Amino acid sequence: MADFAAMVGAQRKYFDSQATKPYEFRREQLKKLQGWMTENEQAILDALHEDLGKSDYEGYLTEVAMVKQELADALKHLRGWMKPKKALTAMGQLPGTCRILSEPYGVVLIMSPWNYPFQLTLAPLVGALAAGNCAIVKPSAYSPATSGLVRRMAEELFPPELVKVVEGGRAENAALLEEHFDYIFFTGSPAVGRLVMEKASRHLTPVSLELGGKSPVIVEKSADVALTARRLAWGKYLNAGQTCVAPDYVLVDRSREQELIEALIGEIRRMYTSAPLASEDLPKIVNQRHFQRLVGLLSSGSVAFGAQIDPAERKISPTILTDVEWDSPVMQEEIFGPILPILTYRNLDEAIERIRQRPRPLALYLFTRDKAVEDKVLGSVSFGGGCVNDTVLHLATCHMPFGGVGESGMGGYHGRTGFETFSHYRSIVDKKTWMDLPIRYQRYDEKKEKLLRRFLR
């Protein structure tokens, strides 16, 4: 195993040289990354197909395009992000001026998952480099083709004291977490997120935790069911359901349940044909362990549609389950696969209460044409982010932060928020020397107190 202490030490020495802080240096790194992606786009798509069976179309849509957008946004706005921000000067700070300066944390650790192995590795790295940090990147062992490509990318573009990619599994993860980093950015399961936070606490290292959970869908009685089914099927079965913000279960008004199921079946057939296991647009499950876990969940209710399996290819057809109970196995864990449980509710308050009884989810999706319903749900339920009358798209932008709350995570990124995540903000008072008011200095007396209360109230 590599000497991680030496690796971190080399990066800290490089960071302390101040080399990473100038605007020109940061921009150069982002431009190199942008150029490499253009030259190696097909290699990226091939690696994603090897690891997850993603079509080139889906690989580009959900991974390559999103990183390209992050890079373009950072290159366009980096100079502005780096500029000192003026702040109002309080009475007690006169005469003087106030400003806020951003500075990179230093040496950061980025730990990424297997389900979107390129995008969820590179998007945080863009933020880290834009902010002026050095980075050690640990991609997932479950997506070896993409992890190997990311390692090659780093070796071709960056000196190891700036960016170093560490391949491997749990042993490497554990060893890295024993080191002292200045920031840790982790994307993965809540269970591992707890361990990351525990390890980081020994050094008081700040963390971002991008986790998951059971993201609910509410289909209210006023919803456009045909459009709901199309957008719901797309978001659920994208990447074979292996998406941290995938719709995990549906709560539908009982008066619209059958209509929704029929519309969903029609959309699945349209998107994946009548033989979905043979469809090139249906990715595979990442490994045998997850495949067997998902197969076990198929018995959690009645199969309304789907549930065909291909063990050799590790594929499961898009599936709809009905007659699901709240204590069914499929409702006890994040599904992370192409299985959609449908549950019903009698009134909206019941649906809201069911969701609030569970840990706060990473995403929530509401389908309704009633503004009062929208206001009620958004005002009553806490979740990381979501959509009204769509799914998943809230994270596909550089202009809004993406992140969780509670057990679904902490912190956010994308666009400027990614730059801010990897930056420390310093408050600076620039005090003038031509006058020095005596009111703040000892000895205190009644006259000073009167002035103090007059001006600082």
C-alpha positions as CSV (number, residue, x, y, z in Angstrom):
1,M,0.0,0.0,0.0
2,A,1.2,3.5,-0.8
3,D,2.7,5.8,1.9
4,F,-0.3,8.1,2.4
5,A,1.4,10.1,5.0
6,A,4.2,11.0,2.5
7,M,1.6,11.7,-0.1
8,V,-0.3,14.1,2.0
9,G,3.0,15.7,3.2
10,A,4.1,16.3,-0.4
11,Q,0.8,18.0,-1.2
12,R,0.9,20.1,1.9
13,K,4.5,21.2,1.1
14,Y,3.4,22.1,-2.5
15,F,0.4,24.0,-1.2
16,D,2.5,25.9,1.3
17,S,4.7,27.1,-1.6
18,Q,1.7,29.3,-2.7
19,A,1.8,27.8,-6.2
20,T,-1.9,26.9,-6.3
21,K,-3.3,30.3,-5.3
22,P,-2.9,32.6,-8.3
23,Y,-5.8,32.9,-10.7
24,E,-3.7,32.0,-13.7
25,F,-2.6,28.8,-12.1
26,R,-6.1,27.7,-11.2
27,R,-7.4,28.6,-14.7
28,E,-4.7,26.6,-16.3
29,Q,-5.6,23.4,-14.4
30,L,-9.3,23.8,-15.4
31,K,-8.4,24.4,-19.0
32,K,-6.1,21.3,-19.1
33,L,-8.9,19.2,-17.7
34,Q,-11.4,20.6,-20.2
35,G,-9.1,19.8,-23.1
36,W,-8.4,16.3,-21.8
37,M,-12.1,15.5,-21.6
38,T,-12.6,16.6,-25.2
39,E,-9.8,14.4,-26.4
40,N,-10.8,11.4,-24.3
41,E,-14.6,11.6,-24.5
42,Q,-15.0,8.2,-26.1
43,A,-12.7,6.6,-23.6
44,I,-14.8,8.0,-20.8
45,L,-18.0,6.6,-22.4
46,D,-16.4,3.3,-23.0
47,A,-15.3,3.0,-19.3
48,L,-18.8,3.9,-18.2
49,H,-20.2,1.2,-20.4
50,E,-17.7,-1.4,-19.1
51,D,-18.5,-0.6,-15.5
52,L,-22.3,0.0,-15.6
53,G,-23.5,-0.9,-19.1
54,K,-24.4,2.7,-19.8
55,S,-25.2,3.7,-23.4
56,D,-23.0,6.4,-24.9
57,Y,-26.1,8.6,-24.9
58,E,-26.8,8.2,-21.2
59,G,-23.1,8.4,-20.3
60,Y,-22.8,11.7,-22.0
61,L,-26.1,13.1,-20.7
62,T,-25.6,12.2,-17.0
63,E,-21.8,12.3,-16.7
64,V,-19.7,14.0,-19.4
65,A,-22.1,16.9,-20.1
66,M,-22.5,17.7,-16.4
67,V,-18.7,17.9,-15.9
68,K,-18.3,20.0,-19.0
69,Q,-20.9,22.4,-17.7
70,E,-19.1,22.6,-14.3
71,L,-15.8,23.4,-16.1
72,A,-17.3,26.0,-18.4
73,D,-19.1,27.7,-15.5
74,A,-15.9,27.8,-13.3
75,L,-13.8,29.1,-16.2
76,K,-16.3,31.9,-16.9
77,H,-16.8,33.0,-13.3
78,L,-13.5,32.1,-11.5
79,R,-12.0,35.6,-11.5
80,G,-15.2,37.0,-10.0
81,W,-15.5,34.2,-7.4
82,M,-11.9,35.0,-6.3
83,K,-12.4,38.7,-5.9
84,P,-12.6,40.1,-2.3
85,K,-16.2,41.0,-1.4
86,K,-16.9,44.3,0.2
87,A,-18.8,44.3,3.5
88,L,-20.6,47.0,5.4
89,T,-18.4,48.7,8.1
90,A,-20.1,48.8,11.5
91,M,-20.0,51.8,13.7
92,G,-17.4,50.3,16.0
93,Q,-15.1,49.5,13.1
94,L,-14.8,53.2,12.0
95,P,-12.6,54.6,10.6
96,G,-11.9,51.6,8.4
97,T,-13.2,49.3,5.7
98,C,-14.3,45.6,5.7
99,R,-13.9,42.9,3.2
100,I,-14.2,39.1,2.9
101,L,-11.4,37.1,1.3
102,S,-11.6,33.5,0.1
103,E,-8.7,31.2,0.6
104,P,-8.3,27.5,-0.2
105,Y,-8.4,25.0,2.6
106,G,-5.2,23.2,1.5
107,V,-5.0,19.5,1.0
108,V,-8.5,18.0,0.4
109,L,-9.7,14.4,0.1
110,I,-12.4,13.6,-2.4
111,M,-14.0,10.1,-2.0
112,S,-16.4,9.3,-4.8
113,P,-18.9,6.4,-5.5
114,W,-19.4,4.0,-8.3
115,N,-22.9,4.9,-9.6
116,Y,-21.8,8.0,-11.5
117,P,-18.1,7.4,-11.3
118,F,-16.9,10.1,-13.6
119,Q,-19.3,12.9,-12.8
120,L,-19.3,12.4,-9.0
121,T,-15.5,12.4,-9.0
122,L,-14.7,15.2,-11.4
123,A,-17.4,17.7,-10.3
124,P,-16.0,18.0,-6.8
125,L,-12.5,18.1,-8.2
126,V,-13.4,21.1,-10.4
127,G,-14.6,23.0,-7.3
128,A,-11.4,22.0,-5.3
129,L,-9.1,23.1,-8.1
130,A,-11.0,26.3,-8.8
131,A,-10.7,27.2,-5.1
132,G,-6.9,26.6,-5.2
133,N,-6.5,23.3,-3.3
134,C,-4.4,20.2,-3.7
135,A,-6.5,17.0,-3.9
136,I,-6.2,13.3,-3.2
137,V,-8.9,11.6,-5.1
138,K,-10.2,8.1,-4.1
139,P,-12.7,6.7,-6.6
140,S,-14.7,3.5,-6.1
141,A,-13.2,0.1,-6.5
142,Y,-16.7,-1.0,-7.8
143,S,-16.1,1.0,-11.1
144,P,-12.6,-0.1,-11.9
145,A,-12.6,1.0,-15.6
146,T,-13.6,4.5,-14.8
147,S,-11.4,4.7,-11.7
148,G,-8.4,3.6,-13.8
149,L,-9.2,6.2,-16.4
150,V,-9.5,9.0,-13.8
151,R,-6.0,7.9,-12.5
152,R,-4.6,8.1,-16.0
153,M,-6.1,11.5,-16.5
154,A,-4.5,12.8,-13.3
155,E,-1.1,11.4,-14.2
156,E,-1.2,13.0,-17.6
157,L,-2.4,16.4,-16.5
158,F,-1.2,17.1,-12.9
159,P,1.9,16.6,-10.8
160,P,1.1,14.2,-7.9
161,E,1.7,17.0,-5.4
162,L,-1.3,18.8,-6.9
163,V,-3.7,15.9,-7.7
164,K,-3.1,12.3,-6.9
165,V,-5.6,9.5,-7.6
166,V,-5.6,6.5,-5.3
167,E,-7.2,3.3,-6.5
168,G,-8.2,0.4,-4.2
169,G,-10.9,-0.7,-1.9
170,R,-11.8,-0.6,1.8
171,A,-8.2,-0.9,3.0
172,E,-7.2,2.2,1.1
173,N,-10.3,4.1,2.2
174,A,-9.5,3.3,5.9
175,A,-5.9,4.2,5.6
176,L,-6.6,7.5,3.9
177,L,-9.1,8.5,6.6
178,E,-6.3,8.1,9.2
179,E,-4.5,11.0,7.6
180,H,-4.9,14.7,8.5
181,F,-6.7,16.5,5.6
182,D,-7.9,20.1,5.6
183,Y,-11.2,19.2,4.0
184,I,-13.0,15.9,3.2
185,F,-15.7,15.6,0.5
186,F,-17.4,12.2,0.6
187,T,-20.2,10.9,-1.6
188,G,-21.7,7.5,-0.6
189,S,-23.9,5.8,1.9
190,P,-25.0,7.2,5.2
191,A,-23.3,4.3,7.0
192,V,-19.9,5.1,5.5
193,G,-20.6,8.8,5.9
194,R,-20.9,8.4,9.7
195,L,-17.5,6.7,9.7
196,V,-16.0,9.5,7.6
197,M,-17.3,12.2,10.0
198,E,-16.0,10.2,13.0
199,K,-12.5,10.0,11.5
200,A,-12.6,13.7,10.5
201,S,-13.6,14.7,14.0
202,R,-10.2,13.7,15.4
203,H,-8.5,16.5,13.4
204,L,-11.6,18.8,13.5
205,T,-11.6,18.5,9.7
206,P,-14.7,20.0,8.0
207,V,-16.6,17.7,5.8
208,S,-19.2,17.6,3.0
209,L,-21.3,14.5,3.0
210,E,-23.3,13.7,-0.1
211,L,-25.4,10.7,1.0
212,G,-28.8,9.4,0.0
213,G,-31.9,7.9,1.5
214,K,-35.4,7.0,0.3
215,S,-36.5,9.9,-1.9
216,P,-40.3,10.0,-2.1
217,V,-42.7,11.0,-4.9
218,I,-46.1,12.4,-4.1
219,V,-48.6,12.1,-7.0
220,E,-51.5,14.4,-5.9
221,K,-55.0,13.9,-7.3
222,S,-54.7,17.0,-9.6
223,A,-51.5,15.7,-11.3
224,D,-51.3,15.3,-15.1
225,V,-50.9,11.5,-14.8
226,A,-49.6,10.9,-18.4
227,L,-46.8,13.5,-18.0
228,T,-46.1,12.3,-14.4
229,A,-45.6,8.7,-15.6
230,R,-43.2,9.8,-18.3
231,R,-41.0,12.0,-16.1
232,L,-41.2,9.5,-13.2
233,A,-40.2,6.5,-15.3
234,W,-37.3,8.5,-16.7
235,G,-36.0,9.6,-13.3
236,K,-36.5,6.2,-11.7
237,Y,-35.0,3.9,-14.3
238,L,-32.1,6.2,-15.3
239,N,-28.9,4.2,-14.6
240,A,-31.1,1.2,-13.7
241,G,-32.2,3.1,-10.6
242,Q,-28.7,3.4,-9.3
243,T,-29.0,7.1,-8.6
244,C,-28.8,8.8,-5.2
245,V,-31.7,11.1,-6.1
246,A,-33.8,8.4,-7.9
247,P,-37.5,8.3,-6.9
248,D,-37.4,5.6,-4.3
249,Y,-41.2,5.1,-3.7
250,V,-44.4,6.7,-4.8
251,L,-47.3,7.9,-2.7
252,V,-50.2,8.4,-5.0
253,D,-53.7,9.5,-4.2
254,R,-55.7,6.3,-4.1
255,S,-58.2,7.6,-6.7
256,R,-55.3,7.8,-9.3
257,E,-53.4,4.7,-8.5
258,Q,-54.5,2.4,-11.3
259,E,-54.3,5.2,-13.8
260,L,-50.8,5.9,-12.8
261,I,-49.7,2.3,-12.9
262,E,-51.1,1.8,-16.4
263,A,-49.4,5.0,-17.6
264,L,-46.1,3.9,-16.1
265,I,-46.3,0.5,-17.8
266,G,-46.9,2.3,-21.1
267,E,-43.9,4.5,-20.6
268,I,-41.6,1.6,-19.6
269,R,-42.6,-0.2,-22.8
270,R,-42.0,2.9,-24.9
271,M,-38.6,3.6,-23.3
272,Y,-37.2,0.1,-23.0
273,T,-39.3,-1.9,-25.6
274,S,-41.3,-5.0,-24.8
275,A,-37.9,-6.8,-24.1
276,P,-36.2,-4.5,-21.7
277,L,-33.5,-6.9,-20.7
278,A,-32.2,-6.8,-24.3
279,S,-32.4,-3.0,-24.5
280,E,-29.1,-1.2,-24.9
281,D,-30.6,1.7,-23.0
282,L,-31.0,-0.3,-19.7
283,P,-27.8,-0.3,-17.7
284,K,-26.7,-3.3,-15.6
285,I,-26.4,-3.6,-11.8
286,V,-22.9,-2.8,-10.7
287,N,-22.0,-6.1,-9.1
288,Q,-23.3,-9.5,-8.1
289,R,-23.8,-8.5,-4.4
290,H,-26.1,-5.6,-5.3
291,F,-27.8,-7.7,-8.0
292,Q,-28.7,-10.4,-5.4
293,R,-29.9,-7.8,-2.9
294,L,-32.2,-6.3,-5.5
295,V,-33.6,-9.7,-6.6
296,G,-34.4,-10.3,-2.9
297,L,-36.5,-7.1,-2.8
298,L,-38.7,-8.2,-5.7
299,S,-40.8,-10.3,-3.2
300,S,-41.7,-7.2,-1.1
301,G,-45.1,-6.8,-2.8
302,S,-47.1,-7.8,-5.8
303,V,-45.4,-7.4,-9.2
304,A,-47.6,-5.2,-11.3
305,F,-45.0,-5.1,-14.0
306,G,-41.5,-6.2,-14.8
307,A,-39.3,-8.3,-12.4
308,Q,-37.5,-10.2,-15.2
309,I,-33.9,-10.8,-14.4
310,D,-30.8,-11.8,-16.4
311,P,-28.2,-13.0,-13.9
312,A,-25.5,-13.4,-16.5
313,E,-25.7,-9.7,-17.5
314,R,-26.8,-8.5,-14.0
315,K,-29.9,-6.9,-15.4
316,I,-33.3,-6.4,-13.9
317,S,-36.1,-5.1,-16.0
318,P,-37.9,-1.9,-14.8
319,T,-40.3,-3.1,-12.1
320,I,-43.5,-1.8,-10.4
321,L,-44.5,-3.2,-7.1
322,T,-48.0,-2.8,-5.5
323,D,-49.5,-4.1,-2.3
324,V,-46.4,-2.9,-0.5
325,E,-46.5,-2.4,3.3
326,W,-44.5,0.2,5.2
327,D,-42.6,-2.5,7.0
328,S,-41.8,-4.5,3.8
329,P,-38.1,-5.1,3.1
330,V,-38.2,-2.8,0.1
331,M,-39.2,0.1,2.4
332,Q,-36.4,-0.5,4.9
333,E,-33.5,0.6,2.8
334,E,-32.6,2.8,-0.2
335,I,-33.4,0.6,-3.2
336,F,-30.7,1.8,-5.6
337,G,-32.2,-0.3,-8.4
338,P,-35.0,-0.4,-11.0
339,I,-37.8,-1.3,-8.5
340,L,-40.6,1.2,-7.8
341,P,-43.0,0.5,-4.9
342,I,-46.4,2.2,-5.3
343,L,-48.2,3.1,-2.1
344,T,-51.5,5.0,-1.7
345,Y,-52.8,7.7,0.6
346,R,-56.3,8.9,1.4
347,N,-55.5,12.6,2.0
348,L,-52.4,14.8,1.6
349,D,-51.9,15.2,5.4
350,E,-51.5,11.4,5.6
351,A,-48.8,11.4,2.9
352,I,-46.9,14.3,4.5
353,E,-46.9,12.6,7.9
354,R,-45.7,9.3,6.4
355,I,-42.7,11.1,4.9
356,R,-42.0,13.2,8.0
357,Q,-41.9,10.0,10.1
358,R,-38.8,8.8,8.1
359,P,-35.3,10.3,8.0
360,R,-35.1,13.5,5.9
361,P,-34.5,12.4,2.3
362,L,-32.0,13.7,-0.3
363,A,-34.8,14.5,-2.7
364,L,-38.6,14.9,-2.9
365,Y,-40.7,15.0,-6.0
366,L,-44.2,16.4,-6.1
367,F,-46.6,16.1,-9.0
368,T,-49.6,18.5,-8.8
369,R,-51.4,21.3,-10.6
370,D,-52.6,22.8,-7.4
371,K,-50.4,25.7,-6.1
372,A,-51.8,25.4,-2.6
373,V,-50.7,21.8,-2.5
374,E,-47.3,22.7,-3.7
375,D,-47.0,25.4,-1.0
376,K,-48.2,23.0,1.7
377,V,-45.8,20.2,0.8
378,L,-42.7,22.4,0.4
379,G,-43.5,24.2,3.6
380,S,-44.1,21.0,5.6
381,V,-41.4,18.6,4.6
382,S,-37.7,18.9,5.0
383,F,-35.5,17.4,2.2
384,G,-32.2,18.1,0.4
385,G,-33.8,19.4,-2.9
386,G,-36.2,18.3,-5.5
387,C,-38.7,19.1,-8.3
388,V,-42.3,20.0,-8.8
389,N,-43.7,18.1,-11.7
390,D,-40.4,16.4,-12.6
391,T,-37.6,14.3,-11.2
392,V,-33.8,14.5,-10.8
393,L,-33.3,17.7,-12.8
394,H,-32.7,19.9,-9.8
395,L,-29.1,18.7,-9.6
396,A,-28.4,19.2,-13.3
397,T,-27.4,22.9,-13.0
398,C,-24.4,25.0,-12.0
399,H,-26.7,27.7,-10.7
400,M,-28.2,26.0,-7.6
401,P,-26.5,24.1,-4.8
402,F,-27.0,20.4,-4.5
403,G,-26.8,18.6,-1.2
404,G,-28.7,16.8,1.5
405,V,-30.0,17.5,5.0
406,G,-29.9,15.4,8.2
407,E,-29.2,11.7,7.3
408,S,-29.1,12.5,3.6
409,G,-26.0,14.7,4.0
410,M,-24.6,18.1,4.7
411,G,-23.0,20.7,2.6
412,G,-23.5,21.4,-1.1
413,Y,-21.7,21.9,-4.4
414,H,-22.1,22.7,-8.1
415,G,-21.0,26.0,-9.7
416,R,-20.2,28.8,-7.3
417,T,-21.3,26.7,-4.3
418,G,-18.6,24.1,-5.2
419,F,-16.0,26.9,-5.1
420,E,-17.4,28.1,-1.7
421,T,-17.4,24.6,-0.3
422,F,-13.6,24.2,-0.9
423,S,-12.9,27.7,0.3
424,H,-12.5,29.3,3.8
425,Y,-13.8,32.9,4.0
426,R,-11.8,35.3,6.1
427,S,-13.3,38.5,7.5
428,I,-10.8,41.4,7.3
429,V,-11.1,44.8,9.0
430,D,-8.7,47.3,7.5
431,K,-8.5,49.9,10.2
432,K,-7.2,53.4,9.4
433,T,-4.4,55.0,11.4
434,W,-5.2,58.6,11.2
435,M,-7.7,58.5,14.1
436,D,-8.1,56.2,17.2
437,L,-11.3,56.6,19.1
438,P,-10.6,56.2,22.9
439,I,-14.1,54.9,23.7
440,R,-13.2,51.2,23.6
441,Y,-10.1,51.4,25.8
442,Q,-9.9,50.9,29.5
443,R,-10.4,52.6,31.9
444,Y,-14.2,52.6,31.5
445,D,-16.2,55.4,33.0
446,E,-19.7,56.7,33.0
447,K,-19.1,59.2,30.2
448,K,-17.7,56.4,27.9
449,E,-20.7,54.2,28.8
450,K,-23.2,56.8,27.8
451,L,-21.4,57.2,24.4
452,L,-21.2,53.5,24.0
453,R,-24.9,53.0,24.6
454,R,-25.7,55.9,22.2
455,F,-23.8,54.6,19.3
456,L,-24.0,50.8,19.8
457,R,-27.6,50.0,20.2
